[in-house]
């Protein structure tokens, strides 16, 4: 057998060893999968909404409006065959604000809106905003890119604050805004 023929199996063995040594062992035994979920309901089964009176807020400055609600996506995660502890990361894909009341009002009564998530033990974090409103009843917020919201979604419950800066308000009216959220989840697949 020639010298070159003897070296070929040894070279292949060394190349395979180098390849395997450079691989992440966890990547060989497990993987992650991505799911998308849209939700607009609270834990209590009500719509996610922000309510305020025209005489509660002032025009020309940002003010907090709490949804006074509890949010989670644990039921969705378990319904897909995972556990909440399988969550690796999550990002917000979209946030749509819908004007519920007054029925005659359009979203252009606002100059600016900022959506923040809140949870016990986690700092409130801005996830979306908008500063240009059209005379429609629904608007899409600009989602902050690459903002991991997994620390909120892995909590038993998290909340939301909508900071609003009204351009005009009618003190005699009550305002009710709803929000629909779409999230992208990365989950550990140990199968």
Helices and strands as residue ranges (DSSP letters): H 3-21, H 25-29, E 31-39, E 49-53, E 63-66, H 74-79, G 84-86, E 87-101, G 107-109, E 110-119, E 122-130, E 138-140, E 142-143, H 150-153, E 159-166, E 174-189
